[in-house]
Amino acid sequence: MAEFPAPAQATCPIELSFPLPKALHTSAHIHLTVLDSCTVVFLATSTPGDSAGSVKPMGSFIYAMPDRMSPRSIISTTLYISSSTEEYATRIAKILARRMGAPVYVGCSIDPAALSLTPEEEMEGLTKIVDTVIDKWQERR
């Protein structure tokens, strides 16, 4: 009887939620899956006014990876575009790929303009999201 290799260890996704800094009544939601060859991150926000049955757009889906020839350079491509979230998703994907030193997929429906955030508030939220993802990613490695 032929032997097959054991399946890769099942990876349970991590789901996190926390209030965005200085974004009144807005929570960030992270769905993080750490795999052997890459990391998959989905990002969204919610506010108390969101109804349970409301449908939100998917947002953008970005793939980013470090350049083998220049590790400080990050290569990224948009796999699915939503114009209001593409720039924010790309920024997060590139930051995560650089800090992880590995490929990352980021799905993001966060639209900073729709949240009426100032640039400072947007950066604080981005920093909190990236730091949270990196902390949990390091725990899984």
N, C-alpha and C positions, 0 to 999 in steps of 0.2 A: 504494500500500500504506500502510495506517495505521501511524503510529509510536506506540509505547507508551512511557511513561516507564520509565527504567531502574529495576530493582528496588532497594529500599533495600539498603544495604550489609549483608551478613550479619554478624550479631553472634555471636561465639563466647562462650559462657559461660565464666566464670572459676570454677574449683573450687579451694577452699582448705581446708586442714586444719591445726589447731594445738591444742596442749594448752590446756584451760581453766585459767586461773590458780587455783591452790589447790583444784582439784577433782581429787583423786587419781585418776590413770589414766583421765581422761576427755578425749576429744578433741572439739573443735567442728568441724563440717563446714559450709562455706558454698558454695552454688552461686549465682553472681551473674551476671545478664544485664542489661547496660545497653542500653536502647533509646532511640530519639530522644525519645519522649514519656513514658517511665516507666522504672522499674527494677524488676526481679523478683529477689527474694532467697528462697532456701530454706535453712533452718537445721535441723541435726540434731546429735546427739551420738552417740558410741560409746564403749564401754569394752572392755577386753580380754576380758571375760566374754561379750560379744555373739557369738553364733555366726553364721557367714557366711550361713546359710540362714534366720535368724530374721526374722520379719516385724514391723516396728514400725508403730505407728499413724501416719497422715499428719500429725496435729496440726491446728492451726488455720491458716486462710488469711485474711489481713487486707488490706484496701485502705485506704491513708491518703494524704491530699493536703493541701497548705496551703490555708487559706481565703483567697480572693482579697481579701476585705475586711479581713482581719486576718491578715497573714502569720505571726504568732507562734502563731495558733490553728491546730490541725490537726483536720481532719475525718477520721473513720475509720469503716469498717463491716466487720463480720465476714462473710466470704463462705462460710466453712466453719468450724464450731465443734467444738472438742474442749475440753471444760471445763478439763482440766488444763493446757492450753497457751495458752488464749485471752488471758489477762492478759499473759503474757510476750511473746507475738507482737504484741499490740496496742501494748505499750510500745515495742518495737523499731521497729515500723512508724511510729509517731508521731515517734520521735526521728529516724529516717532521713528522713522526709518534711520535717521541720523543717530539718534540716541540709542536705539536698539542694535544698530549695525546689521540689520536683517530686513528682509522684505516685509511689507505691511499692506494690508487692504483696509481702507477706511470708508465706511458708509456713513454719511453725515446729513442729517436734515436740519441742522442748526443754521438759522439765518440771522446773523447779528443785526442786520438792518431792521428786520421785522420785530426784533426784541427792543428796538430803540436804545441800543447801548452806545455809550460814548466809546471812543477808541481805547481809553484807559480801562473801562469796564470790560470791553471785549478782550483785551490782552490779559486781564486778571482771570477771566473765565477760561480762556485758552490755556493759560499757565496751569490752572487748577486741574483741568481735564488731562493735560499731558502728564503732569506730575502724578496724578492718580493712576493713569494707565501704566506709566513706567514703574511705579511702586508695586502694583499687582503683577505686572509682567516679571519683575525680578523675583518675586515670591514663587512664581510658577517654574522658573528655570532651574 
